[in-house]
């Protein structure tokens, strides 16, 4: 029996703006509902670390990057529409 993959996400936000807070809450809810502790989330505040965001090619916030499993996938926005977010991140088929 193969083990379910562990997902690694990086969420780029701009401080505590409404969109950033909403994206963070939506990501946490999505992971808690669909990934059952099989995930890690790193949050990067582009206001505190703008050079990192530029180096990573992040031009808009909030931006979510799925780093693992490969391939890398990105989605921009508040992550409010669960079904399209799951599909964009390749999570719709995860048991």
C-alpha positions in Angstrom: 0.0 0.0 0.0 1.5 3.3 -1.0 1.7 6.2 1.4 -0.3 9.3 0.6 1.9 12.2 -0.5 2.8 15.0 1.9 2.1 18.4 0.4 4.3 21.5 0.9 2.9 24.9 0.3 4.3 28.4 0.4 1.8 31.3 0.7 3.0 34.8 -0.2 0.9 37.5 1.6 1.1 41.3 2.0 0.9 41.8 5.8 -2.5 41.6 7.3 -4.6 42.9 4.4 -8.1 41.4 4.1 -7.1 39.3 1.0 -4.0 38.0 2.8 -5.9 37.0 5.9 -8.7 35.4 3.9 -6.2 33.4 1.8 -4.4 32.2 4.9 -7.7 31.1 6.5 -8.9 29.4 3.3 -5.7 27.5 2.9 -5.7 26.3 6.5 -9.3 25.2 6.1 -8.6 23.5 2.8 -5.6 21.6 4.2 -7.4 20.6 7.4 -10.4 19.3 5.4 -8.6 17.6 2.5 -5.1 16.8 3.6 -5.5 15.5 7.2 -2.1 16.6 8.6 -0.2 15.6 5.4 1.0 19.1 4.6 3.3 21.9 5.6 2.7 25.6 5.0 5.3 28.3 4.9 3.9 31.9 4.9 6.1 34.6 3.4 5.1 38.2 4.1 6.3 40.2 1.1 6.1 43.4 3.0 8.8 42.1 5.5 10.8 40.2 2.9 10.3 41.8 -0.6 13.6 40.6 -2.0 12.5 37.0 -1.4 9.3 37.5 -3.2 11.1 39.1 -6.2 13.7 36.3 -6.2 10.9 33.8 -6.2 9.1 35.6 -9.1 6.1 36.6 -7.0 4.5 39.7 -8.4 1.0 39.6 -6.8 -0.4 38.6 -3.5 -1.8 36.5 -2.2 0.0 33.8 -4.2 0.0 30.1 -3.2 2.7 27.8 -4.5 2.5 24.1 -4.2 6.1 23.0 -3.9 5.5 19.3 -3.3 4.7 16.9 -4.8 6.0 17.9 -8.2 5.3 19.6 -10.4 5.2 23.1 -8.8 1.8 24.8 -9.2 0.8 28.4 -8.5 -2.5 30.0 -7.8 -3.2 33.7 -7.2 -6.1 35.0 -5.1 -7.9 34.4 -1.8 -8.5 30.7 -2.4 -12.2 31.2 -1.7 -13.6 29.0 -4.4 -12.7 25.6 -3.0 -13.4 23.3 -6.1 -11.3 25.4 -8.6 -8.5 25.7 -6.0 -8.5 21.9 -5.4 -8.3 21.3 -9.2 -5.6 24.0 -9.8 -3.5 22.4 -7.0 -4.1 18.9 -8.2 -5.8 17.9 -4.9 -9.2 16.8 -6.3 -8.0 13.2 -6.6 -6.3 13.0 -3.2 -7.9 10.4 -0.9 
